[in-house]
Amino acid sequence: MSTGRSDVTFTNSYGQKIYVAYMRRDFNCQSECGDIWDVLGWINLEPGETQTRANPTNNRWYYYYAESGDGAVWAGPYPAEVTQSRFEKCTCLGVIQQNGSATNPYHTVGFRELDSQTYSGVNFVP
């Protein structure tokens, strides 16, 4: 099995603030619920800013979804749930309802795939 980088960078060359969610392999999720993917959000990227996130398993495949305040979206065909506030969620875990609330704060978006063996990160451009 080929391996990827230990870190992935996200660079905002778009000119507007961008919010990024990412999905990476995490064996803790596998032991919790049987799937290996952990979804995290949000990275807040100001124009010109770069931030780095760990790829702790050095997995070749890393996934991302982004949106900007002006409505631009960077999406793809790999579905996962996100919420508007900061979050971390194994893809296989459902939402725990508390106090009888039936409101699910998550919604599904499509993530893009990044080959971290070939590319060190993502540069968001207009």
Backbone as CSV, one residue per row, in Angstrom:
resi,resn,N_x,N_y,N_z,CA_x,CA_y,CA_z,C_x,C_y,C_z
1,MET,0.840,-1.177,0.000,0.000,0.000,0.000,0.883,1.237,0.000
2,SER,0.594,2.156,-0.878,1.390,3.376,-0.945,0.980,4.326,0.171
3,THR,1.909,5.152,0.597,1.639,6.072,1.695,1.709,7.513,1.219
4,GLY,1.077,8.348,1.983,1.056,9.779,1.695,1.884,10.548,2.698
5,ARG,1.706,11.834,2.663,2.438,12.733,3.550,1.867,12.697,4.970
6,SER,2.673,13.141,5.919,2.227,13.178,7.303,1.436,14.444,7.625
7,ASP,1.523,15.449,6.742,0.783,16.696,6.903,0.211,17.114,5.561
8,VAL,-0.899,17.831,5.609,-1.529,18.374,4.409,-1.745,19.866,4.648
9,THR,-1.435,20.687,3.643,-1.606,22.131,3.778,-2.842,22.604,3.016
10,PHE,-3.444,23.667,3.530,-4.574,24.327,2.890,-4.196,25.800,2.748
11,THR,-4.213,26.321,1.516,-3.826,27.695,1.238,-4.987,28.436,0.589
12,ASN,-5.269,29.620,1.100,-6.344,30.436,0.556,-5.777,31.486,-0.397
13,SER,-5.857,31.217,-1.686,-5.500,32.197,-2.720,-6.758,32.738,-3.390
14,TYR,-7.883,32.544,-2.761,-9.167,32.904,-3.355,-9.502,34.395,-3.222
15,GLY,-9.110,35.021,-2.116,-9.402,36.439,-1.930,-10.544,36.716,-0.965
16,GLN,-11.273,35.697,-0.556,-12.328,35.795,0.454,-12.025,34.756,1.534
17,LYS,-12.570,34.968,2.735,-12.390,33.979,3.789,-13.000,32.653,3.354
18,ILE,-12.294,31.551,3.648,-12.727,30.198,3.287,-12.807,29.348,4.557
19,TYR,-13.799,28.474,4.575,-14.015,27.542,5.682,-13.837,26.134,5.126
20,VAL,-12.937,25.354,5.736,-12.563,24.040,5.203,-12.881,22.946,6.221
21,ALA,-13.527,21.896,5.728,-13.698,20.659,6.492,-12.832,19.604,5.814
22,TYR,-12.322,18.661,6.578,-11.471,17.630,5.993,-11.766,16.280,6.629
23,MET,-11.449,15.239,5.869,-11.704,13.866,6.310,-10.416,13.078,6.146
24,ARG,-10.034,12.392,7.212,-8.791,11.620,7.191,-9.016,10.259,7.839
25,ARG,-8.124,9.347,7.521,-8.184,7.999,8.093,-7.785,8.080,9.565
26,ASP,-8.575,7.397,10.408,-8.322,7.405,11.845,-8.750,6.054,12.405
27,PHE,-7.788,5.252,12.812,-8.099,3.917,13.308,-8.870,3.932,14.623
28,ASN,-8.862,5.056,15.355,-9.697,5.158,16.554,-11.169,5.070,16.181
29,CYS,-11.535,5.629,15.035,-12.926,5.518,14.569,-13.269,4.065,14.283
30,GLN,-12.333,3.335,13.720,-12.587,1.933,13.401,-12.888,1.148,14.672
31,SER,-12.127,1.395,15.717,-12.372,0.658,16.959,-13.661,1.119,17.637
32,GLU,-14.073,2.384,17.406,-15.311,2.891,18.006,-16.559,2.367,17.319
33,CYS,-16.514,2.324,15.962,-17.774,2.030,15.267,-17.613,1.273,13.955
34,GLY,-16.393,0.869,13.600,-16.228,-0.004,12.452,-15.823,0.652,11.151
35,ASP,-15.739,1.963,11.095,-15.297,2.648,9.885,-14.012,3.404,10.226
36,ILE,-13.233,3.762,9.216,-11.910,4.332,9.488,-11.797,5.824,9.211
37,TRP,-12.908,6.523,8.978,-12.828,7.925,8.558,-13.335,8.874,9.637
38,ASP,-12.550,9.924,9.867,-12.844,10.973,10.832,-13.014,12.275,10.053
39,VAL,-14.110,12.980,10.274,-14.371,14.253,9.599,-14.222,15.368,10.619
40,LEU,-13.485,16.421,10.243,-13.222,17.538,11.150,-13.494,18.861,10.451
41,GLY,-13.933,19.841,11.181,-14.145,21.174,10.632,-14.281,22.163,11.779
42,TRP,-14.060,23.337,11.611,-13.705,24.010,10.370,-12.355,24.694,10.520
43,ILE,-11.597,24.726,9.422,-10.392,25.555,9.347,-10.854,26.886,8.766
44,ASN,-10.576,27.989,9.442,-10.923,29.320,8.950,-9.685,29.929,8.310
45,LEU,-9.730,30.090,6.994,-8.572,30.603,6.252,-8.838,32.007,5.733
46,GLU,-8.091,32.948,6.218,-8.155,34.309,5.688,-7.441,34.337,4.338
47,PRO,-7.734,35.329,3.477,-7.029,35.421,2.194,-5.511,35.447,2.395
48,GLY,-4.795,34.622,1.651,-3.339,34.536,1.737,-2.814,33.623,2.829
49,GLU,-3.680,33.112,3.665,-3.267,32.280,4.798,-3.128,30.815,4.398
50,THR,-2.156,30.132,5.025,-1.956,28.692,4.880,-1.987,28.063,6.262
51,GLN,-2.699,26.947,6.372,-2.686,26.174,7.607,-2.409,24.715,7.260
52,THR,-1.832,24.012,8.203,-1.464,22.610,8.024,-2.253,21.751,8.994
53,ARG,-2.643,20.581,8.508,-3.315,19.605,9.356,-2.603,18.261,9.233
54,ALA,-2.617,17.516,10.326,-1.927,16.226,10.376,-2.657,15.168,9.552
55,ASN,-1.872,14.260,9.030,-2.361,13.034,8.392,-1.707,11.903,9.185
56,PRO,-2.221,11.634,10.411,-1.510,10.774,11.359,-1.233,9.356,10.878
57,THR,-2.033,8.843,9.953,-1.788,7.491,9.457,-0.970,7.494,8.167
58,ASN,-0.592,8.689,7.693,0.131,8.836,6.420,-0.628,8.183,5.267
59,ASN,-1.940,8.148,5.384,-2.758,7.566,4.331,-2.634,8.397,3.055
60,ARG,-2.605,7.717,1.942,-2.479,8.407,0.655,-3.679,9.305,0.373
61,TRP,-4.884,8.896,0.777,-6.108,9.617,0.429,-6.576,10.480,1.586
62,TYR,-6.808,11.732,1.281,-7.248,12.751,2.235,-8.378,13.492,1.525
63,TYR,-9.395,13.916,2.229,-10.564,14.505,1.581,-10.848,15.884,2.164
64,TYR,-11.429,16.770,1.353,-11.726,18.121,1.819,-12.982,18.672,1.146
65,TYR,-13.594,19.599,1.845,-14.745,20.350,1.357,-14.536,21.770,1.846
66,ALA,-14.851,22.769,1.012,-14.667,24.151,1.436,-15.770,25.032,0.881
67,GLU,-16.026,26.096,1.615,-16.974,27.101,1.147,-16.487,28.464,1.614
68,SER,-16.878,29.488,0.871,-16.479,30.844,1.224,-17.715,31.665,1.559
69,GLY,-17.469,32.817,2.168,-18.563,33.701,2.542,-19.348,34.232,1.361
70,ASP,-18.741,34.253,0.168,-19.454,34.768,-1.004,-20.200,33.677,-1.770
71,GLY,-20.228,32.455,-1.222,-21.010,31.379,-1.825,-20.230,30.387,-2.672
72,ALA,-18.945,30.622,-2.908,-18.140,29.650,-3.666,-18.006,28.363,-2.849
73,VAL,-18.017,27.230,-3.559,-17.929,25.919,-2.902,-16.934,25.057,-3.667
74,TRP,-16.109,24.316,-2.922,-15.209,23.313,-3.485,-15.706,21.976,-2.954
75,ALA,-16.414,21.234,-3.785,-17.065,19.995,-3.350,-16.754,18.887,-4.342
76,GLY,-17.036,17.662,-3.947,-16.789,16.506,-4.786,-17.801,15.409,-4.525
77,PRO,-17.513,14.186,-4.988,-18.490,13.095,-4.944,-18.463,12.218,-3.684
78,TYR,-17.643,12.556,-2.685,-17.511,11.690,-1.512,-18.317,12.271,-0.349
79,PRO,-19.474,11.688,-0.013,-20.359,12.282,0.988,-19.888,12.059,2.422
80,ALA,-20.086,13.090,3.220,-19.862,13.016,4.663,-20.661,14.135,5.312
81,GLU,-20.930,13.980,6.583,-21.727,14.954,7.306,-20.862,16.032,7.939
82,VAL,-21.356,17.269,7.879,-20.730,18.411,8.532,-21.815,19.168,9.288
83,THR,-21.407,20.060,10.148,-22.328,20.954,10.835,-21.753,22.362,10.754
84,GLN,-22.553,23.359,11.043,-22.096,24.745,10.904,-21.066,25.123,11.957
85,SER,-21.106,24.528,13.126,-20.138,24.850,14.170,-18.954,23.885,14.104
86,ARG,-17.913,24.199,14.833,-16.715,23.354,14.866,-17.093,21.946,15.322
87,PHE,-16.496,20.920,14.685,-16.890,19.543,14.983,-15.757,18.572,14.668
88,GLU,-15.887,17.365,15.223,-15.101,16.191,14.849,-16.034,15.006,14.999
89,LYS,-16.126,14.183,13.943,-17.109,13.105,13.940,-16.622,11.940,13.082
90,CYS,-16.604,10.749,13.653,-16.353,9.558,12.854,-17.531,9.396,11.889
91,THR,-17.254,9.046,10.643,-18.320,8.974,9.649,-19.378,7.939,9.986
92,CYS,-19.023,6.930,10.759,-19.969,5.853,11.045,-20.829,6.119,12.269
93,LEU,-20.580,7.183,12.984,-21.354,7.465,14.190,-22.581,8.293,13.866
94,GLY,-23.683,7.945,14.463,-24.902,8.734,14.320,-24.882,9.899,15.285
95,VAL,-25.903,10.687,15.221,-26.028,11.839,16.112,-26.720,11.392,17.385
96,ILE,-26.165,11.760,18.511,-26.764,11.437,19.805,-27.787,12.518,20.135
97,GLN,-29.022,12.114,20.346,-30.081,13.061,20.677,-30.093,13.264,22.190
98,GLN,-30.147,14.523,22.600,-30.183,14.823,24.020,-31.460,15.589,24.352
99,ASN,-31.977,15.384,25.542,-33.151,16.095,26.044,-34.354,15.946,25.112
100,GLY,-34.467,14.821,24.417,-35.601,14.586,23.545,-35.585,15.392,22.262
101,SER,-34.508,16.086,21.999,-34.423,16.910,20.793,-34.247,16.029,19.567
102,ALA,-35.037,16.292,18.548,-34.951,15.517,17.311,-34.231,16.300,16.218
103,THR,-33.611,17.408,16.560,-32.926,18.235,15.572,-31.534,17.683,15.311
104,ASN,-31.246,17.372,14.060,-29.928,16.892,13.666,-29.136,18.081,13.140
105,PRO,-28.036,18.454,13.805,-27.271,19.623,13.355,-26.419,19.344,12.113
106,TYR,-26.335,18.088,11.691,-25.468,17.718,10.569,-26.232,17.702,9.249
107,HIS,-25.510,17.989,8.185,-26.029,17.849,6.830,-24.914,17.274,5.957
108,THR,-25.282,16.598,4.890,-24.306,15.919,4.041,-23.817,16.836,2.933
109,VAL,-22.501,16.843,2.743,-21.871,17.556,1.634,-20.940,16.580,0.917
110,GLY,-20.482,16.944,-0.256,-19.559,16.103,-1.013,-18.122,16.578,-0.871
111,PHE,-17.243,15.680,-0.523,-15.827,16.001,-0.350,-15.044,15.671,-1.625
112,ARG,-13.975,16.409,-1.847,-13.041,16.119,-2.946,-11.912,15.258,-2.403
113,GLU,-11.314,14.473,-3.285,-10.217,13.589,-2.907,-8.880,14.254,-3.234
114,LEU,-7.948,14.157,-2.301,-6.581,14.644,-2.496,-5.640,13.448,-2.408
115,ASP,-4.812,13.265,-3.399,-3.783,12.223,-3.384,-2.564,12.821,-2.693
116,SER,-2.399,12.522,-1.414,-1.313,13.139,-0.642,0.048,12.509,-0.932
117,GLN,0.061,11.487,-1.742,1.342,10.958,-2.186,1.895,11.857,-3.303
118,THR,0.999,12.426,-4.098,1.383,13.276,-5.228,1.410,14.751,-4.846
119,TYR,0.435,15.210,-4.060,0.292,16.629,-3.731,0.439,16.844,-2.221
120,SER,1.055,17.971,-1.847,1.260,18.261,-0.438,0.075,18.986,0.188
121,GLY,-0.866,19.411,-0.646,-2.015,20.115,-0.087,-2.891,20.690,-1.172
122,VAL,-3.742,21.634,-0.758,-4.734,22.255,-1.619,-4.513,23.752,-1.620
123,ASN,-4.548,24.356,-2.808,-4.508,25.804,-2.944,-5.842,26.225,-3.539
124,PHE,-6.646,26.937,-2.758,-7.948,27.398,-3.232,-7.758,28.652,-4.064
125,VAL,-8.116,28.582,-5.326,-7.936,29.704,-6.247,-9.290,30.074,-6.858
126,PRO,-9.413,31.310,-7.364,-10.678,31.714,-8.000,-10.967,30.892,-9.240
